[in-house]
Amino acid sequence: RQGLGPFVAQHLLAAGADVVGIVGTSVETVAAAAAELHSRCGLTVAGATSLPALIELQPLDAVAILTPAETHAEQLRAALDAGLSVLCEKPFVWGTPDDVATTRELVEAFAAAGLVLRENCQWPFTLAAFDALHPGVRRLGPMSRFTMNLGPSVTGSATIGDSLPHAISLLQALAPAATAELTEISFSTRDEAATELSVSFVWPADTGPVQAIVELSLEAEQPRRAGYSVDGHRAARMIRTADYAQFFGDGARLVDVPDPLGQLISHFVAELA
């Protein structure tokens, strides 16, 4: 739905992986995706309408699951059965009878099998740019306040699954928690359609509780506004549309943000190696 496939393929190639196959929902969509990969990346890949069918055509070490979130659990189980490591788009699991139990089951099974399993949460890879914008801030002491604003393209409950992984992944990186159970969760909105939604909760960091607020505002067009702050020190993401270069800004200050998707995928490939 987000059109991530070609970008992920390009980053996988840049990180030293071989992209050898694709899975789509029909023969027609597989052919269209293969043609786009050939046009953008010069790739000639095998194609199939299911992961087991692709495995029969092409030996694999890992798979990137970029399908709609409602299909992730099925795709993850297919990858697990085949002994494949996985990079999975967020939300990791969504739309099952019990997403938490399903997630726990899958994570534990991948770990037991010794397979790499990563969710496509890119924001922790921006922390070096945050430190360049606000030198020394993260060394001042335990964080107590965290805010993040995002511009999701969906509304309602879907925006929670689409957006909260970003905030939680940053909190995991900024303030690790041995038992990451959120408390004091609340939601507020200014309109019935929930095009603007505020989510607040307490993050139980090992160094002390962190009050977190995530502000979500519907934005249909790219590039969408986004950013975060640590104890009031703000990093607003800016994107130059000509080449999609990213920056962090706070007032007059501006620093480069190396593409976090590329960094995440490079890290994933290194883990596989």
C-alpha positions as CSV (number, residue, x, y, z in Angstrom):
1,R,0.0,0.0,0.0
2,Q,2.9,2.4,0.7
3,G,5.0,1.4,-2.4
4,L,8.0,0.5,-0.3
5,G,9.1,-2.5,-2.4
6,P,11.4,-0.9,-4.9
7,F,13.1,1.3,-2.2
8,V,13.7,-1.7,0.1
9,A,15.1,-3.6,-2.9
10,Q,17.5,-0.8,-3.7
11,H,18.7,-0.6,-0.1
12,L,19.1,-4.4,0.1
13,L,21.3,-4.3,-3.1
14,A,23.3,-1.4,-1.7
15,A,23.9,-3.4,1.5
16,G,25.3,-6.3,-0.4
17,A,22.3,-8.6,-0.5
18,D,21.0,-10.4,-3.6
19,V,17.4,-9.7,-4.4
20,V,16.2,-12.8,-6.3
21,G,12.4,-13.1,-6.0
22,I,9.1,-11.4,-5.3
23,V,5.7,-12.5,-4.1
24,G,2.4,-10.8,-5.2
25,T,-1.3,-11.5,-4.9
26,S,-1.8,-12.4,-8.6
27,V,0.2,-13.2,-11.7
28,E,-0.6,-9.7,-13.0
29,T,0.7,-7.9,-10.0
30,V,3.8,-10.1,-9.8
31,A,4.6,-9.3,-13.4
32,A,4.1,-5.5,-12.8
33,A,6.3,-5.5,-9.8
34,A,9.0,-7.5,-11.6
35,A,8.9,-5.0,-14.4
36,E,9.3,-2.1,-12.0
37,L,12.2,-3.8,-10.3
38,H,13.9,-4.4,-13.6
39,S,13.3,-0.7,-14.7
40,R,14.5,0.8,-11.4
41,C,17.2,-1.6,-10.3
42,G,18.1,-3.6,-13.3
43,L,17.0,-6.8,-11.6
44,T,15.6,-9.9,-13.1
45,V,13.8,-11.8,-10.4
46,A,11.7,-15.0,-10.0
47,G,8.0,-14.3,-9.1
48,A,5.2,-16.3,-7.4
49,T,1.9,-15.8,-5.8
50,S,2.9,-17.3,-2.5
51,L,6.1,-17.6,-0.4
52,P,6.1,-21.4,-0.5
53,A,5.8,-21.3,-4.3
54,L,8.7,-18.9,-4.6
55,I,10.9,-21.1,-2.4
56,E,10.4,-23.9,-4.8
57,L,11.7,-21.7,-7.6
58,Q,14.5,-19.9,-5.7
59,P,16.6,-20.7,-2.6
60,L,16.3,-17.9,0.0
61,D,18.0,-16.8,3.2
62,A,15.6,-14.1,4.2
63,V,12.4,-12.3,3.2
64,A,11.2,-8.7,3.4
65,I,7.5,-8.7,4.3
66,L,6.0,-5.5,2.9
67,T,2.4,-6.7,2.5
68,P,-0.6,-5.0,4.2
69,A,-0.4,-5.5,8.0
70,E,-3.5,-7.8,8.1
71,T,-1.5,-10.4,6.2
72,H,1.7,-10.3,8.2
73,A,1.0,-13.2,10.6
74,E,0.3,-15.6,7.8
75,Q,3.5,-14.5,5.9
76,L,5.6,-14.6,9.1
77,R,4.5,-18.2,9.8
78,A,5.3,-19.2,6.2
79,A,8.8,-17.6,6.6
80,L,9.3,-19.4,9.9
81,D,8.3,-22.7,8.4
82,A,10.9,-22.2,5.7
83,G,13.6,-21.2,8.1
84,L,13.9,-17.7,6.7
85,S,15.0,-14.5,8.6
86,V,12.6,-11.6,8.2
87,L,12.5,-7.9,7.9
88,C,8.8,-7.0,8.4
89,E,6.9,-3.8,7.8
90,K,5.1,-2.3,10.8
91,P,2.8,-2.8,12.4
92,F,4.4,-6.2,13.0
93,V,1.1,-8.1,13.6
94,W,-2.3,-6.4,13.2
95,G,-5.9,-7.7,12.9
96,T,-5.6,-11.1,14.5
97,P,-7.9,-12.2,17.3
98,D,-5.1,-11.4,19.8
99,D,-2.3,-9.4,18.3
100,V,-0.2,-9.5,21.5
101,A,-0.3,-13.2,21.9
102,T,0.3,-13.8,18.2
103,T,3.3,-11.5,18.3
104,R,4.8,-13.2,21.4
105,E,4.3,-16.6,19.8
106,L,6.1,-15.5,16.6
107,V,8.9,-13.7,18.3
108,E,9.7,-16.6,20.6
109,A,9.5,-19.1,17.7
110,F,12.0,-17.0,15.5
111,A,14.3,-16.7,18.5
112,A,14.2,-20.4,19.2
113,A,15.0,-21.1,15.5
114,G,18.0,-18.7,15.6
115,L,16.6,-16.5,12.9
116,V,16.9,-12.7,12.5
117,L,13.6,-11.0,13.0
118,R,13.3,-7.2,12.7
119,E,10.4,-4.8,12.3
120,N,10.8,-1.9,9.9
121,C,11.1,0.8,12.6
122,Q,13.5,3.4,11.2
123,W,13.4,6.2,13.7
124,P,16.1,4.9,16.2
125,F,18.6,5.3,13.3
126,T,18.0,9.1,13.5
127,L,19.5,9.4,17.0
128,A,22.9,10.2,15.7
129,A,21.4,13.2,13.9
130,F,19.5,14.2,17.0
131,D,22.8,14.2,18.9
132,A,24.4,16.4,16.2
133,L,21.5,18.8,16.5
134,H,21.5,18.8,20.4
135,P,25.0,17.8,21.5
136,G,25.2,16.4,25.0
137,V,21.4,16.5,25.7
138,R,21.1,12.7,26.0
139,R,24.0,12.6,28.5
140,L,22.4,15.1,30.9
141,G,20.5,12.4,32.8
142,P,17.6,10.1,32.6
143,M,14.9,11.2,30.2
144,S,11.6,12.1,31.8
145,R,9.5,13.6,28.9
146,F,9.2,12.4,25.3
147,T,6.9,13.7,22.5
148,M,6.5,12.7,18.9
149,N,4.4,14.1,16.1
150,L,3.5,12.1,13.0
151,G,1.3,12.6,9.9
152,P,-0.3,9.2,9.2
153,S,-2.2,8.6,6.0
154,V,-5.0,6.7,7.8
155,T,-7.5,7.5,10.6
156,G,-9.3,5.5,13.3
157,S,-7.7,2.5,15.0
158,A,-5.5,1.8,12.0
159,T,-3.5,5.0,12.8
160,I,-2.4,3.4,16.1
161,G,-0.9,0.4,14.4
162,D,0.6,2.5,11.7
163,S,2.2,5.1,14.0
164,L,2.8,3.8,17.5
165,P,5.7,1.4,16.5
166,H,7.7,4.5,15.6
167,A,7.3,6.1,19.0
168,I,7.8,2.9,20.9
169,S,10.9,1.9,19.0
170,L,12.4,5.3,19.8
171,L,11.6,4.9,23.5
172,Q,13.2,1.5,23.5
173,A,16.3,3.0,22.1
174,L,16.3,6.1,24.3
175,A,15.2,4.6,27.6
176,P,15.4,0.8,27.7
177,A,12.8,-1.0,29.8
178,A,13.1,-4.5,31.1
179,T,9.3,-4.8,31.3
180,A,7.8,-2.6,28.6
181,E,4.2,-2.5,29.8
182,L,2.6,0.9,29.1
183,T,0.5,2.5,31.9
184,E,-1.8,5.6,32.2
185,I,-2.8,5.2,28.5
186,S,-5.3,7.9,27.3
187,F,-6.6,9.1,23.9
188,S,-8.1,12.4,22.9
189,T,-9.3,13.8,19.6
190,R,-10.8,17.1,18.4
191,D,-13.1,15.7,15.8
192,E,-15.4,12.7,15.3
193,A,-13.3,11.3,12.4
194,A,-10.2,11.3,14.6
195,T,-8.1,13.1,11.9
196,E,-6.2,14.5,14.9
197,L,-5.4,12.1,17.7
198,S,-3.3,12.5,20.8
199,V,-2.1,9.4,22.6
200,S,-0.4,9.6,26.0
201,F,1.1,7.0,28.2
202,V,3.8,6.3,30.8
203,W,6.9,4.4,29.5
204,P,8.4,2.3,32.3
205,A,12.1,2.9,31.6
206,D,14.7,1.2,33.8
207,T,15.9,4.7,34.9
208,G,12.5,5.9,35.9
209,P,9.1,6.6,34.3
210,V,8.9,8.6,31.1
211,Q,5.8,10.6,30.2
212,A,5.1,10.1,26.5
213,I,2.8,12.0,24.2
214,V,2.3,11.1,20.5
215,E,0.4,13.6,18.4
216,L,-1.1,12.2,15.1
217,S,-2.5,14.4,12.4
218,L,-3.9,13.0,9.2
219,E,-1.8,14.0,6.1
220,A,-2.7,12.5,2.7
221,E,0.3,14.0,0.8
222,Q,4.0,13.3,1.1
223,P,6.3,14.5,2.6
224,R,4.4,14.2,5.9
225,R,5.4,16.3,9.0
226,A,7.2,14.4,11.7
227,G,9.6,14.8,14.5
228,Y,10.3,14.2,18.2
229,S,11.6,15.8,21.3
230,V,13.6,14.6,24.3
231,D,12.9,16.7,27.5
232,G,11.9,19.6,25.4
233,H,14.7,19.4,22.9
234,R,13.0,19.3,19.5
235,A,14.1,17.6,16.2
236,A,11.7,18.4,13.4
237,R,12.1,16.3,10.3
238,M,12.3,18.2,7.0
239,I,12.5,16.5,3.5
240,R,13.8,18.1,0.3
241,T,11.4,16.7,-2.3
242,A,13.9,17.0,-5.2
243,D,16.1,14.2,-3.9
244,Y,14.3,13.1,-0.7
245,A,17.2,14.2,1.4
246,Q,16.3,14.4,5.1
247,F,17.2,17.0,7.8
248,F,16.5,17.7,11.4
249,G,15.8,21.3,12.4
250,D,15.3,23.3,15.6
251,G,14.9,27.0,14.9
252,A,17.8,28.2,12.8
253,R,19.8,25.0,13.3
254,L,19.8,22.2,10.7
255,V,21.6,18.9,10.4
256,D,21.7,16.1,7.8
257,V,19.8,12.9,8.6
258,P,21.3,10.0,6.6
259,D,18.5,7.9,5.2
260,P,17.2,5.8,8.2
261,L,15.6,3.1,6.0
262,G,19.0,2.5,4.3
263,Q,20.7,2.4,7.7
264,L,18.1,-0.1,9.1
265,I,18.4,-2.4,6.1
266,S,22.2,-2.2,6.1
267,H,22.1,-3.3,9.8
268,F,19.7,-6.1,9.0
269,V,21.9,-7.5,6.2
270,A,24.9,-7.2,8.6
271,E,23.1,-9.2,11.2
272,L,22.3,-11.9,8.5
273,A,26.0,-12.0,7.6
